[in-house]
Amino acid sequence: MLGETKQTRERRITSTRLRRLTQAYLTPAIQFQPMIIRTAYDKMDNIYYITHKLILDHQSATSGLFPRYSNCCEVGFVKDSIYCALACWASSTAYKRLDDDRGRQTELRQSAVKTMRGIMFCWMQQLDNLNHFKENNSPEFALHSCFHLHTGMALKESNNKNYGHLQMDLIALYLLALVQMTAAGIQVIFTHEEVCFVQNLVFYIERTYRTPDFGMWEKGTRYNVGERELHASSLGMVKAALEAINGFNVYGANGTSSSVIYVDIDGHNRNRTTFETILPRESSSKNTDAALLPSIGWPAFATHDPELYEKTFDKCIRRLEGRYGLKRFLRDGYRTELEDTSRPYYDEHETSRFQNIECQFPVFFSYITITAHLRGERDLSDRYWEKAKEVLVPSGEMSYLVTPECYFIDEEHMGAEKEKPNSQDFHPVNTWESGHHLWSSAIYLIALLLKEEYIHSTDIDPIYRHLPASQRPKYQNRHSVFQGSMEGNPVVQIVLIAESSRLQMMLSTYGISTQTSHDLEPIQIWPSWKMVKVFESLGKNEKLGLSGRPPRPFGVLDTSKIFKRFGDTILCYPLLFEVKDFYINSDPAVLINEIKLNLEFMSKRWKLTGRPTFCMVLREENMSGEYFNHMLDLLISLKNGYVSGVRVRVGRVHQLLNSGCMEHVDFATDDDDFDDFEELGDSDSQGISRVSIREVVEEDMEFTEHEYGCKSDNELYEIIKKHSIDSLRKVAFSIAVLSRRYGMGYIIDGENLELRMERVYRQACALRLWWIVRYCAAKLHKVMNSLAPGITNMLVRGKQ
């Protein structure tokens, strides 16, 4: 274990003998007499003294980090440091109510700032890791969870791939603490480079739903064999962090649009869906885990579903609670006398030895106390506060009580405990050896401040995470916010865009009102990949070498926003309607079904303020043939305002802008040159010509590609130049043969073969000649752009 020397390990193994020799250490907490406090100043001075002795005295003067144990002077742990910073910040807010704080409020507040900035400095030394992780989510590029306590540099012994640095909940906790402190008026972020770094931390955690990590305990699966898995506790913390930082200005109330943080709403939704799917379990190997308590309660409050919360909380208490605290998870061998600390991993099936003798961690009594207090459950809060006080122990050299890291059972009493759980006495780990546990002390101190009414709920939760989103007050400086005052599913706004004036006129005869790109001016219509290109500059910083947002495709929720860029209003249509996507969407039956599914999905999963806007592109090829009546029925249902159980509103774009969700793309560079949506036939830049909507009789279906391989170049030239729509099969074979001889870059009459094959592909899609479509797609090496998001959605929803 990092931060534990060989000498300390040997002394910990013999802790039973030392405990028996040190009877004073075993003095019951109830017999300990605290000092008498009289005035408000005396009370606050006592809090200041406790904060200093328990926490601040152990902060590194150079890096601002904190060790895990008070006697450790080499390793600083990021997660422990964040909780220590939260405790210092909470103590500083208590001084706001005194007329003369003697500078102590500033001292405590700035100590928290130093820690938050120290952590940021440590991570900024690993920018290469950050860039690589955004691309492949490999654990070897994870930001480290511990550093040298005084230099802030990476530890040599922690560089090996076996150490559990990949902890998505750790990054999320940092972002959540950053938002809470900034919302309270504390300046943590100073420069534009730091804003870009924070934005990249958001990119780092956005794909937690598909990134197995080592979890809160740095162990991975419960078997501790070095394997990672998805943890509900990590997903919950990430969900909360994304909601908190979405549209948040990290410069505070005086910041500009350049310091606003953006969140991928589709990424948030996938994390949320996966989180709610796994609960009340922790992971595939852990039936439950105490790590869920900080996730569903303070500081994350990741779920406000009463049924889901109660089911998860009750399961944790029922399975894990003991007389002295909560077990981390079932069959956890950490700190037990049977654990072999010389090995980083356990042997196969070794965890069965720890059943019913797991150590109990009293810090979770303090977690429950804080959560229940913020949720207004005072009886529950009082009950667990009494339990938290009962397990305190004297600190040894100092005249106050501390929360021990855990309680363990003697090896000689393990047999009786296994036969009858909670029948034997457990003993606290000896704080004389490694010192007191700073993380546990920090959580207890926050609970003390709340229960003694030195601070209020909003002092440690100024962004009101403890309230459902619909009950939180509105913040004027937020550029985007999750569901303000709206209850229930929203109305989905529908914009019908006809790709040509001819199609617009045809639909108007059936009473369907549409708009073309010319009707929309100055509003622009973009495919989603163009906006993805714009977002690549988000978080990019040449001075730091940060690459910005990875080219991840936009999902249907992201394309449901209305974008503002340099004064221009832009609508994006989903991947479903992109002509560059795979040919499956050219099938009207598939298209109709996908439209209905997308509308249902948007209605159920939309959580932003404002209505979602669904931009539906109508193409001539989809409004012809046997499926015309089916498409027309869909359009009529949309016009009537109700389809597949979803309330919709079809209207002209200018009528829907005010009620939509507006996203300001102020970070974009002005040198991006993108074309607007064009009517079919206005441009031949993609090599696609107007297709006559009629039945096509294919000539000579008997010939094969092999036969065309025997033809001369001149014969093939003539077939390709003629390009008869009645003989697309011949044209496709001719292009394929010439491409084998000269490559796809070979030019005929000013066009290369790849562009000509693309034209054949699009015409075959329009005419639904599926054999030719599949043939051309194979020759063009086409891959379904929406395949990865589609598979991701299936996995997120837990489908096989």
BELHUVEN-V731822 format. One record per backbone hydrogen bond with DSSP energy under -1.0 kcal/mol. NH is the residue of the N-H (numbers start at 1). CO is the residue of the C=O. E is the energy in kcal/mol with one decimal. If there is no record, write none. Layout:
BEGIN
NH_CO_E ; NH_CO_E
END
This chain:
BEGIN
4_1_-1.5 ; 9_5_-2.2 ; 10_6_-2.3 ; 11_7_-2.2 ; 12_8_-2.1 ; 13_9_-1.9 ; 14_10_-1.2 ; 15_12_-1.5 ; 18_14_-1.8 ; 19_15_-2.6 ; 20_16_-1.9 ; 21_17_-1.7 ; 22_18_-1.3 ; 27_24_-1.3 ; 31_28_-1.3 ; 32_29_-1.2 ; 43_39_-2.3 ; 44_40_-2.4 ; 45_41_-2.5 ; 46_42_-2.1 ; 47_43_-2.1 ; 48_44_-2.7 ; 49_45_-2.3 ; 50_46_-2.6 ; 51_47_-2.8 ; 52_48_-2.2 ; 53_49_-2.7 ; 54_50_-3.0 ; 55_51_-2.0 ; 56_51_-2.1 ; 57_52_-2.9 ; 58_55_-2.1 ; 59_56_-1.7 ; 60_65_-2.8 ; 70_436_-1.9 ; 71_434_-2.1 ; 72_69_-1.6 ; 76_147_-3.3 ; 77_66_-1.8 ; 78_145_-2.5 ; 81_77_-2.0 ; 82_78_-2.2 ; 83_79_-1.9 ; 84_80_-2.0 ; 85_81_-2.3 ; 86_82_-2.3 ; 87_83_-1.9 ; 88_84_-2.2 ; 89_85_-2.5 ; 90_86_-2.5 ; 91_87_-2.3 ; 92_88_-2.0 ; 93_89_-1.8 ; 94_90_-1.1 ; 96_93_-1.2 ; 98_95_-1.6 ; 104_101_-2.0 ; 107_103_-1.9 ; 108_104_-2.6 ; 109_105_-2.5 ; 110_106_-2.8 ; 111_107_-1.4 ; 112_108_-1.5 ; 113_109_-2.0 ; 114_110_-2.5 ; 115_111_-1.7 ; 116_112_-2.3 ; 117_113_-2.6 ; 118_114_-2.2 ; 119_115_-2.4 ; 120_116_-1.7 ; 121_117_-2.4 ; 122_118_-2.1 ; 123_119_-2.3 ; 124_120_-2.1 ; 126_123_-2.0 ; 130_126_-1.8 ; 131_127_-2.4 ; 132_128_-2.4 ; 133_129_-2.7 ; 134_130_-1.7 ; 136_132_-1.9 ; 137_133_-2.4 ; 141_138_-1.7 ; 142_139_-1.5 ; 147_76_-2.5 ; 148_153_-3.0 ; 149_74_-3.0 ; 152_148_-1.8 ; 159_156_-1.3 ; 163_160_-1.5 ; 165_163_-2.0 ; 167_165_-1.5 ; 171_167_-1.1 ; 172_168_-2.0 ; 173_169_-2.4 ; 174_170_-1.9 ; 175_171_-2.2 ; 176_172_-2.5 ; 177_173_-2.5 ; 178_174_-2.4 ; 179_175_-2.2 ; 180_176_-2.3 ; 181_177_-2.5 ; 182_178_-2.3 ; 183_179_-2.8 ; 184_180_-1.2 ; 185_182_-1.7 ; 186_181_-2.2 ; 195_191_-1.5 ; 196_192_-2.3 ; 197_193_-1.9 ; 198_194_-2.4 ; 199_195_-2.3 ; 200_196_-1.8 ; 201_197_-1.6 ; 202_198_-1.4 ; 203_199_-1.6 ; 204_200_-1.9 ; 205_201_-1.4 ; 206_202_-1.3 ; 208_205_-1.6 ; 210_207_-1.6 ; 211_208_-1.9 ; 213_229_-1.9 ; 214_166_-2.8 ; 218_215_-1.3 ; 219_214_-1.1 ; 220_214_-2.3 ; 221_227_-1.8 ; 224_221_-1.6 ; 229_213_-1.9 ; 232_282_-3.3 ; 235_231_-2.2 ; 236_232_-2.8 ; 237_233_-1.9 ; 238_234_-2.3 ; 239_235_-2.7 ; 240_236_-2.3 ; 241_237_-2.2 ; 242_238_-2.7 ; 243_239_-2.1 ; 244_240_-2.2 ; 245_241_-2.4 ; 246_242_-1.2 ; 247_261_-2.3 ; 248_245_-2.0 ; 250_259_-2.0 ; 252_249_-1.9 ; 255_252_-1.6 ; 259_256_-1.7 ; 260_257_-1.2 ; 261_248_-2.1 ; 268_264_-2.4 ; 269_265_-2.1 ; 270_266_-2.1 ; 271_267_-2.1 ; 272_268_-2.6 ; 273_269_-2.8 ; 274_270_-2.4 ; 275_271_-2.5 ; 276_272_-2.5 ; 277_273_-1.7 ; 278_274_-2.2 ; 279_275_-2.0 ; 281_278_-1.9 ; 282_286_-1.6 ; 283_286_-1.9 ; 290_328_-2.9 ; 292_289_-1.8 ; 293_290_-1.5 ; 296_292_-3.0 ; 297_293_-1.7 ; 300_294_-1.8 ; 301_297_-3.3 ; 302_295_-2.5 ; 309_305_-2.8 ; 310_306_-2.6 ; 311_307_-2.3 ; 312_308_-2.1 ; 313_309_-3.1 ; 314_310_-2.8 ; 315_311_-1.5 ; 316_312_-1.9 ; 317_313_-2.4 ; 318_314_-2.8 ; 319_315_-2.2 ; 320_316_-2.2 ; 321_317_-1.5 ; 322_325_-3.1 ; 326_361_-1.9 ; 327_320_-2.1 ; 336_333_-1.7 ; 339_336_-1.1 ; 343_340_-1.2 ; 346_224_-2.7 ; 350_347_-2.0 ; 352_349_-1.0 ; 353_350_-1.9 ; 354_351_-1.5 ; 355_352_-1.0 ; 357_354_-1.9 ; 360_407_-2.2 ; 361_326_-2.7 ; 364_361_-1.2 ; 365_362_-1.6 ; 367_363_-1.7 ; 368_364_-2.3 ; 369_365_-1.9 ; 370_366_-2.4 ; 371_367_-2.6 ; 372_368_-2.8 ; 373_369_-2.0 ; 374_370_-2.4 ; 375_371_-2.0 ; 377_372_-2.6 ; 378_376_-1.3 ; 381_377_-2.3 ; 382_378_-3.0 ; 383_379_-2.3 ; 384_380_-2.1 ; 385_381_-1.8 ; 386_382_-2.0 ; 387_383_-1.5 ; 388_384_-2.4 ; 389_385_-1.9 ; 390_386_-1.8 ; 392_389_-1.1 ; 393_402_-2.5 ; 395_400_-2.1 ; 397_395_-1.1 ; 400_398_-1.2 ; 402_393_-3.0 ; 407_360_-2.7 ; 408_427_-3.1 ; 414_411_-1.1 ; 417_413_-1.8 ; 418_414_-2.5 ; 419_415_-1.8 ; 420_416_-2.2 ; 423_420_-1.2 ; 427_408_-3.5 ; 429_406_-2.0 ; 433_430_-1.3 ; 438_68_-1.7 ; 441_437_-2.0 ; 442_438_-2.5 ; 443_439_-2.0 ; 444_440_-2.2 ; 445_441_-2.2 ; 446_442_-1.8 ; 447_443_-2.2 ; 448_444_-2.5 ; 449_445_-2.2 ; 450_446_-1.9 ; 451_447_-2.8 ; 452_448_-2.3 ; 453_450_-1.2 ; 454_449_-2.3 ; 455_449_-1.5 ; 459_456_-1.2 ; 464_461_-1.9 ; 467_464_-1.4 ; 471_468_-1.9 ; 478_475_-1.1 ; 479_247_-2.3 ; 483_607_-2.1 ; 492_647_-2.4 ; 493_612_-2.8 ; 494_649_-2.7 ; 495_614_-2.5 ; 497_616_-3.0 ; 498_515_-2.3 ; 499_618_-2.1 ; 504_500_-1.9 ; 505_501_-2.4 ; 506_502_-2.0 ; 507_503_-2.4 ; 508_504_-1.7 ; 510_507_-1.5 ; 511_508_-1.5 ; 512_507_-2.0 ; 515_496_-1.8 ; 520_516_-1.3 ; 523_520_-2.3 ; 524_569_-2.7 ; 526_571_-3.2 ; 530_527_-1.2 ; 532_528_-2.2 ; 533_529_-1.7 ; 534_530_-1.7 ; 535_531_-2.3 ; 537_534_-1.4 ; 538_535_-1.5 ; 540_537_-1.4 ; 541_546_-1.5 ; 545_541_-1.4 ; 546_541_-2.0 ; 549_538_-1.1 ; 552_550_-3.0 ; 559_555_-1.9 ; 561_558_-1.3 ; 562_661_-3.1 ; 563_570_-2.4 ; 564_663_-2.6 ; 565_568_-2.7 ; 568_565_-2.3 ; 570_563_-2.9 ; 571_524_-2.9 ; 573_526_-2.1 ; 577_574_-1.7 ; 578_575_-1.5 ; 581_578_-1.2 ; 586_583_-2.0 ; 587_584_-1.7 ; 591_587_-2.5 ; 592_588_-2.7 ; 593_589_-1.8 ; 594_590_-2.6 ; 595_591_-2.3 ; 596_592_-1.9 ; 597_593_-2.3 ; 598_594_-2.5 ; 599_595_-2.1 ; 600_596_-2.2 ; 601_597_-2.5 ; 602_598_-2.7 ; 603_599_-2.1 ; 604_600_-1.9 ; 605_601_-2.5 ; 606_602_-1.6 ; 609_481_-2.1 ; 611_659_-2.8 ; 613_560_-2.1 ; 614_493_-3.7 ; 616_495_-2.8 ; 618_497_-3.5 ; 622_619_-1.2 ; 623_620_-1.2 ; 628_625_-1.5 ; 631_627_-2.3 ; 632_628_-2.5 ; 633_629_-2.4 ; 634_630_-1.9 ; 635_631_-2.2 ; 636_632_-2.2 ; 637_633_-2.2 ; 638_634_-2.3 ; 639_635_-2.2 ; 640_636_-2.0 ; 642_637_-1.6 ; 643_646_-2.1 ; 646_643_-2.0 ; 648_641_-1.6 ; 649_492_-2.2 ; 651_494_-1.8 ; 655_652_-1.3 ; 656_653_-1.1 ; 661_611_-1.0 ; 663_562_-3.1 ; 665_564_-3.3 ; 666_664_-1.3 ; 672_669_-1.0 ; 677_525_-1.1 ; 680_499_-1.3 ; 682_679_-2.0 ; 687_684_-1.7 ; 694_692_-1.4 ; 699_726_-1.4 ; 708_704_-1.1 ; 710_707_-1.2 ; 711_708_-1.0 ; 716_712_-1.9 ; 717_713_-2.7 ; 718_714_-2.0 ; 719_715_-1.7 ; 720_716_-2.4 ; 721_717_-2.9 ; 722_718_-2.3 ; 723_719_-2.0 ; 727_724_-1.6 ; 731_727_-1.9 ; 732_728_-2.6 ; 733_729_-2.2 ; 734_730_-2.5 ; 735_731_-2.4 ; 736_732_-2.2 ; 737_733_-2.3 ; 738_734_-2.3 ; 739_735_-2.3 ; 740_736_-1.5 ; 741_737_-1.4 ; 742_738_-3.0 ; 743_739_-1.8 ; 746_743_-1.5 ; 748_751_-3.1 ; 751_748_-1.4 ; 753_746_-1.5 ; 754_744_-1.9 ; 756_752_-1.7 ; 757_753_-2.5 ; 758_754_-2.0 ; 759_755_-1.6 ; 760_756_-2.0 ; 761_757_-2.4 ; 762_758_-2.4 ; 763_759_-2.4 ; 764_760_-2.5 ; 765_761_-2.0 ; 766_762_-2.2 ; 767_763_-1.9 ; 769_764_-2.4 ; 770_768_-1.3 ; 773_769_-2.1 ; 774_770_-2.5 ; 775_771_-2.1 ; 776_772_-2.8 ; 777_773_-2.4 ; 778_774_-1.9 ; 779_775_-2.1 ; 780_776_-2.2 ; 781_778_-1.1 ; 782_777_-2.6 ; 787_784_-1.8 ; 790_786_-2.0 ; 791_787_-2.9 ; 792_788_-2.5 ; 793_789_-2.4 ; 794_790_-1.8 ; 795_791_-2.5 ; 796_792_-2.9 ; 797_793_-1.9 ; 798_795_-1.3 ; 799_794_-2.4
END
